[in-house]
Amino acid sequence: GGGKLVLSDNMSSAARFAGATPLECSHARLSRTRSSSSCVGLRVSRTQRWSGVTCTVSSCSGSGRPVRCGVAVGNTAHESHHAKTKPSASGLLRRDLIALAAAAFVLPASFVARAAALTALDKVDTPEARAALRAALVQNVAKTKAPAVLRLVFHDSGTRSVADRDGGFNASVRFELSRPESFGLKRGLGPVTAVFEATRDGPASGLSFADVIAAASAYAVELTGGPEITSKLRFGRVDAQGPDPENRMPAESAASTKSAFRAMGYTTRETICLPGAHTIGGKRFGEPYVFDNAYYRTLLARPWDSAKNSSATTDDLEMGSHVGLTSDKNFATDDESLEFINLYAVDQNLWFRQFTEMYVKMTESGATWRDT
């Protein structure tokens, strides 16, 4: 009445001696036969969820104790237990050790690499890492540098092309500082570099430069009164080792700006949601270090437009002409853009929520992750 584990014909000789390996567990079949073997009461269980190091195996090795192989196979982990025998004092018998050694030879290298990547990722994003990162942000990012730090995240992600499947958020901006559109970015790169260097020792040392740009720019938003975004970020990006393709930043007209953002994978609403961040940085959309919806309210007022402000003096219009960028002014007269400008001008909380969603999307667009 005992149970016997019958393994498939293509099993390696080492595995036959030591017991089923994780790879071969998925091909094992349980056959109920009569046997004089002492290996009775065998049961096999399956779990569908794994984290990279969950596969457990044991066989009729006599230990009666699961043997951890350290690698998951596919999306299924197999675990079998011997019900009759007792484990040794050391917890592992010689056959258990041989099973582990056999698994190392039988498992494809891709499985081992996958498990190693997942284990490394687990070490990147931990409460301790986030606490250390937070401390470095507080120490190195001043409110007066917040606009320049925030600008980095837009320029780093602005090289994304969905059609070409390249560019995006990957810290390539470090290699693009000589480009015309990158003028002034060094001012923001300084504090971000200081944060990165401050986290090279300790629990946050696994964070990439791209991770730190994403966190520092989010902290800049929070520091100036905007929504808290950092806790919603995912970490584990891989840094680029060179520049992304050129000539992908938006042009001045509303139509060309929307077209450039569509190429990056963004809708018109998302396109109009992003430049609201121009509210900080001295572009005359309200206070330079206050993150609010003044950008949208100012676009509706159009202080540079004499037709909109018939009573404005020449000096008023001259002052108004220095507000924002040409692309900002063009949004103010674009009907499709105005739909969202009107919404955000009257509902700052709505803009905060949607800006947070857009920011997270932007910092993941085109990113390569350590678990892939």
C-alpha positions as CSV (number, residue, x, y, z in Angstrom):
1,G,0.0,0.0,0.0
2,G,3.0,2.3,-0.1
3,G,3.6,5.1,-2.6
4,K,6.4,5.1,-5.0
5,L,7.8,8.2,-7.0
6,V,8.5,7.1,-10.6
7,L,10.6,9.6,-12.5
8,S,10.6,10.3,-16.3
9,D,12.9,8.4,-18.6
10,N,14.9,11.5,-19.5
11,M,16.2,12.1,-16.0
12,S,19.9,12.5,-15.5
13,S,21.9,9.7,-13.9
14,A,23.0,12.1,-11.1
15,A,19.4,13.0,-10.4
16,R,18.4,9.3,-10.3
17,F,20.9,8.7,-7.6
18,A,20.2,11.8,-5.5
19,G,16.5,12.2,-6.0
20,A,14.3,14.5,-8.1
21,T,15.9,17.9,-9.0
22,P,13.7,21.0,-9.2
23,L,13.8,20.9,-13.0
24,E,12.6,17.3,-13.0
25,C,10.0,17.7,-10.3
26,S,7.7,19.1,-12.9
27,H,8.0,15.9,-15.0
28,A,7.6,13.5,-12.1
29,R,4.5,11.4,-11.8
30,L,3.2,9.6,-8.8
31,S,2.3,6.0,-9.4
32,R,0.5,4.0,-6.9
33,T,2.2,0.5,-6.9
34,R,2.9,-2.1,-4.4
35,S,6.4,-2.0,-3.1
36,S,8.5,-3.2,-0.3
37,S,10.2,0.2,-0.1
38,S,10.2,1.9,3.2
39,C,9.3,5.1,1.3
40,V,5.6,5.2,2.2
41,G,3.2,8.0,2.8
42,L,4.8,10.2,0.2
43,R,2.9,13.3,-0.7
44,V,3.6,16.0,-3.3
45,S,2.3,19.5,-3.0
46,R,2.4,22.4,-5.4
47,T,2.5,26.1,-4.9
48,Q,1.8,28.5,-7.8
49,R,3.6,31.6,-6.4
50,W,7.3,32.0,-6.2
51,S,9.8,34.7,-5.5
52,G,12.9,33.4,-7.2
53,V,14.1,31.2,-4.3
54,T,11.1,29.1,-3.3
55,C,11.6,25.8,-5.0
56,T,11.9,22.9,-2.5
57,V,12.6,19.3,-3.3
58,S,13.0,16.1,-1.4
59,S,12.9,12.5,-2.4
60,C,13.2,9.1,-0.9
61,S,16.7,10.0,0.3
62,G,15.9,9.0,3.8
63,S,16.1,12.5,5.4
64,G,12.4,13.3,5.4
65,R,13.3,17.0,5.2
66,P,12.7,19.4,2.3
67,V,15.9,20.4,0.5
68,R,16.1,24.0,-0.6
69,C,17.6,24.4,-4.0
70,G,17.6,28.2,-4.1
71,V,16.0,28.4,-7.5
72,A,12.4,28.4,-8.8
73,V,11.5,26.6,-11.9
74,G,8.9,28.2,-14.1
75,N,6.0,29.4,-12.0
76,T,5.6,26.2,-10.0
77,A,7.5,25.1,-7.0
78,H,7.3,21.4,-6.0
79,E,7.7,20.2,-2.4
80,S,7.6,16.6,-1.3
81,H,7.9,15.3,2.1
82,H,8.7,11.9,3.5
83,A,6.2,10.9,6.2
84,K,8.0,8.1,8.0
85,T,11.7,8.9,8.4
86,K,13.2,11.4,10.7
87,P,15.8,14.1,9.8
88,S,19.3,13.8,11.1
89,A,20.7,16.0,13.8
90,S,22.5,18.2,11.2
91,G,19.2,18.6,9.3
92,L,20.7,17.4,5.9
93,L,21.9,13.9,5.0
94,R,24.5,13.1,2.4
95,R,21.9,12.4,-0.3
96,D,20.3,15.8,0.3
97,L,23.6,17.5,-0.3
98,I,24.1,15.4,-3.4
99,A,20.6,16.4,-4.6
100,L,21.6,20.1,-4.3
101,A,24.8,19.5,-6.2
102,A,23.0,17.6,-8.9
103,A,20.5,20.5,-9.2
104,A,23.3,22.9,-9.8
105,F,24.5,20.9,-12.8
106,V,21.1,20.1,-14.2
107,L,19.4,23.5,-14.0
108,P,19.8,25.7,-17.1
109,A,22.0,28.8,-16.4
110,S,19.0,31.1,-17.3
111,F,17.1,29.8,-14.2
112,V,20.1,30.5,-12.0
113,A,20.5,34.0,-13.5
114,R,16.8,34.7,-13.0
115,A,16.9,33.7,-9.4
116,A,20.0,35.8,-8.8
117,A,18.4,38.9,-10.4
118,L,15.3,38.5,-8.2
119,T,17.3,38.1,-5.1
120,A,19.3,41.2,-6.0
121,L,16.1,43.2,-6.6
122,D,14.7,42.2,-3.2
123,K,17.8,43.8,-1.7
124,V,17.3,47.1,-3.6
125,D,13.9,48.1,-2.4
126,T,13.6,47.6,1.3
127,P,12.3,49.8,4.1
128,E,15.9,50.4,5.2
129,A,16.9,51.4,1.7
130,R,14.1,53.9,1.5
131,A,14.9,55.3,4.9
132,A,18.5,55.8,3.9
133,L,17.5,57.4,0.6
134,R,15.1,59.7,2.4
135,A,17.9,60.9,4.7
136,A,20.2,61.6,1.8
137,L,17.5,63.5,0.0
138,V,16.8,65.7,3.0
139,Q,20.5,66.3,3.4
140,N,21.4,67.2,-0.2
141,V,18.4,68.6,-2.0
142,A,17.6,72.2,-1.0
143,K,14.4,74.0,-1.9
144,T,16.3,76.5,-4.0
145,K,17.6,73.6,-6.2
146,A,14.2,71.9,-6.5
147,P,13.2,73.3,-9.9
148,A,16.5,72.3,-11.5
149,V,16.3,68.8,-9.9
150,L,12.8,68.3,-11.2
151,R,13.8,69.4,-14.7
152,L,16.1,66.4,-14.9
153,V,13.3,63.8,-14.8
154,F,11.6,65.4,-17.8
155,H,14.8,65.6,-19.9
156,D,15.8,62.0,-19.0
157,S,12.5,60.5,-20.0
158,G,12.0,62.9,-23.0
159,T,14.0,60.7,-25.3
160,R,11.5,57.8,-25.3
161,S,10.2,56.5,-28.6
162,V,7.5,53.8,-28.4
163,A,7.8,53.1,-32.2
164,D,11.6,52.6,-32.1
165,R,11.4,50.9,-28.7
166,D,14.3,52.8,-27.3
167,G,15.1,55.9,-25.1
168,G,13.3,56.7,-22.0
169,F,14.0,57.0,-18.3
170,N,17.5,55.4,-17.8
171,A,19.8,58.2,-16.5
172,S,21.2,58.7,-20.0
173,V,20.8,62.5,-19.3
174,R,24.3,62.3,-17.7
175,F,25.8,61.8,-21.2
176,E,23.6,64.4,-22.9
177,L,24.6,67.6,-21.2
178,S,26.2,69.1,-24.3
179,R,22.9,69.1,-26.2
180,P,21.2,72.5,-26.5
181,E,18.0,71.4,-24.7
182,S,20.2,70.3,-21.8
183,F,21.5,73.8,-21.0
184,G,21.4,74.3,-17.2
185,L,20.8,70.7,-16.3
186,K,24.2,70.5,-14.5
187,R,22.6,72.7,-11.7
188,G,20.1,69.9,-11.0
189,L,22.6,67.1,-11.5
190,G,24.8,68.3,-8.7
191,P,22.4,67.6,-5.9
192,V,21.3,64.3,-7.4
193,T,24.9,63.1,-7.7
194,A,25.4,64.1,-4.0
195,V,22.4,61.9,-3.1
196,F,23.7,59.0,-5.2
197,E,27.2,59.2,-3.6
198,A,25.7,59.5,-0.1
199,T,23.9,56.2,-0.6
200,R,26.8,54.1,-2.0
201,D,27.4,52.6,1.4
202,G,24.6,51.0,3.4
203,P,21.2,49.7,2.6
204,A,20.5,52.0,-0.3
205,S,23.7,51.1,-2.2
206,G,21.8,49.0,-4.7
207,L,19.8,51.9,-6.1
208,S,20.8,53.0,-9.6
209,F,21.4,56.6,-10.7
210,A,18.1,56.5,-12.5
211,D,16.4,55.4,-9.3
212,V,18.0,58.4,-7.5
213,I,16.9,60.8,-10.2
214,A,13.3,59.6,-9.9
215,A,13.4,59.9,-6.1
216,A,15.1,63.3,-6.0
217,S,12.8,64.9,-8.6
218,A,9.8,63.5,-6.7
219,Y,11.2,64.9,-3.5
220,A,11.6,68.3,-5.2
221,V,7.9,68.3,-5.9
222,E,7.1,67.4,-2.2
223,L,9.6,69.9,-0.9
224,T,7.8,72.8,-2.7
225,G,4.3,71.9,-1.5
226,G,3.3,69.4,-4.1
227,P,2.0,65.8,-3.7
228,E,4.1,63.1,-2.1
229,I,5.2,60.8,-4.9
230,T,8.4,59.0,-3.6
231,S,6.6,56.2,-1.8
232,K,4.8,55.3,-5.0
233,L,8.0,54.8,-7.0
234,R,9.4,51.4,-8.0
235,F,13.1,50.9,-7.7
236,G,15.5,48.6,-9.5
237,R,16.2,50.4,-12.8
238,V,19.3,49.7,-14.8
239,D,21.4,52.7,-15.8
240,A,22.2,53.5,-19.5
241,Q,25.9,53.5,-20.3
242,G,25.7,56.1,-23.0
243,P,23.4,58.8,-24.5
244,D,20.0,58.2,-26.0
245,P,19.1,59.2,-29.6
246,E,18.9,63.0,-30.3
247,N,16.3,65.4,-31.5
248,R,13.3,63.9,-29.6
249,M,12.5,66.8,-27.3
250,P,9.2,68.7,-28.1
251,A,9.2,71.8,-30.3
252,E,7.5,75.1,-29.6
253,S,4.0,74.7,-31.2
254,A,1.1,73.0,-29.4
255,A,0.6,70.6,-32.3
256,S,4.3,69.6,-32.5
257,T,4.5,69.3,-28.7
258,K,1.5,67.0,-28.6
259,S,2.9,65.0,-31.5
260,A,6.2,64.5,-29.7
261,F,4.5,63.4,-26.5
262,R,2.3,60.9,-28.5
263,A,5.5,59.4,-29.8
264,M,6.6,58.9,-26.2
265,G,3.3,57.2,-25.5
266,Y,1.3,59.9,-23.8
267,T,-2.2,61.2,-24.3
268,T,-3.1,64.9,-24.7
269,R,-4.3,65.0,-21.1
270,E,-1.0,63.5,-19.9
271,T,0.8,66.0,-22.1
272,I,-1.0,69.0,-20.5
273,C,-0.6,67.5,-17.0
274,L,3.2,67.5,-17.1
275,P,4.1,71.1,-17.9
276,G,2.1,72.3,-14.8
277,A,5.5,71.6,-13.1
278,H,6.6,74.9,-14.7
279,T,4.9,76.5,-11.7
280,I,8.2,76.3,-9.9
281,G,11.5,77.6,-11.3
282,G,11.0,81.3,-11.9
283,K,9.0,81.2,-15.1
284,R,6.5,83.7,-13.5
285,F,3.8,81.2,-12.9
286,G,3.2,82.2,-9.3
287,E,5.8,81.8,-6.6
288,P,9.1,80.2,-7.8
289,Y,9.3,77.7,-5.0
290,V,5.6,76.8,-4.6
291,F,4.2,73.8,-6.4
292,D,0.6,74.6,-7.1
293,N,-1.8,75.0,-10.1
294,A,-0.8,78.6,-10.8
295,Y,0.5,77.5,-14.2
296,Y,-3.0,76.7,-15.4
297,R,-4.6,79.8,-13.9
298,T,-2.0,81.9,-15.6
299,L,-2.5,80.3,-19.0
300,L,-6.2,81.1,-18.8
301,A,-5.4,84.8,-17.8
302,R,-2.8,85.1,-20.7
303,P,-1.1,88.2,-19.3
304,W,0.9,88.6,-22.5
305,D,-2.1,88.9,-24.7
306,S,-3.5,92.4,-25.4
307,A,-6.7,91.0,-26.9
308,K,-7.4,89.1,-23.7
309,N,-6.4,92.0,-21.5
310,S,-7.5,95.2,-23.2
311,S,-6.9,97.4,-20.2
312,A,-3.3,96.1,-19.7
313,T,-0.6,98.7,-20.0
314,T,2.5,98.4,-22.2
315,D,4.5,97.6,-19.2
316,D,2.0,94.9,-18.1
317,L,2.2,93.2,-21.5
318,E,5.9,93.4,-21.5
319,M,6.0,91.7,-18.2
320,G,3.5,89.1,-19.4
321,S,5.7,88.3,-22.4
322,H,8.3,86.9,-20.1
323,V,5.9,84.4,-18.6
324,G,6.7,80.8,-19.4
325,L,7.9,79.3,-22.7
326,T,6.5,79.7,-26.2
327,S,5.1,76.2,-26.0
328,D,3.2,77.2,-22.7
329,K,1.6,80.2,-24.5
330,N,0.6,78.0,-27.4
331,F,-1.2,75.6,-25.2
332,A,-3.4,78.5,-24.0
333,T,-4.9,79.0,-27.4
334,D,-5.2,75.3,-28.4
335,D,-8.8,74.1,-28.0
336,E,-7.9,70.4,-27.2
337,S,-5.4,71.6,-24.5
338,L,-7.8,74.1,-23.0
339,E,-10.2,71.3,-22.0
340,F,-7.6,70.1,-19.5
341,I,-6.2,73.5,-18.6
342,N,-9.7,74.6,-17.5
343,L,-10.0,71.5,-15.3
344,Y,-6.7,71.9,-13.6
345,A,-7.1,75.6,-13.1
346,V,-10.1,75.1,-10.8
347,D,-9.2,71.8,-9.2
348,Q,-5.7,71.6,-7.9
349,N,-6.3,68.3,-6.1
350,L,-7.3,66.7,-9.4
351,W,-4.1,67.9,-11.0
352,F,-2.0,66.6,-8.1
353,R,-3.6,63.2,-8.4
354,Q,-3.1,63.0,-12.1
355,F,0.3,64.5,-12.0
356,T,1.4,61.8,-9.5
357,E,0.1,59.1,-11.9
358,M,1.8,60.7,-14.8
359,Y,5.1,61.1,-12.9
360,V,5.2,57.4,-12.0
361,K,4.4,56.4,-15.6
362,M,7.1,58.8,-16.9
363,T,9.8,57.3,-14.6
364,E,9.0,53.8,-15.8
365,S,8.6,54.5,-19.5
366,G,11.4,52.8,-21.4
367,A,13.1,51.7,-18.2
368,T,15.0,48.5,-17.9
369,W,14.6,46.6,-14.6
370,R,17.0,44.4,-12.8
371,D,14.4,41.5,-12.7
372,T,14.2,41.2,-16.5
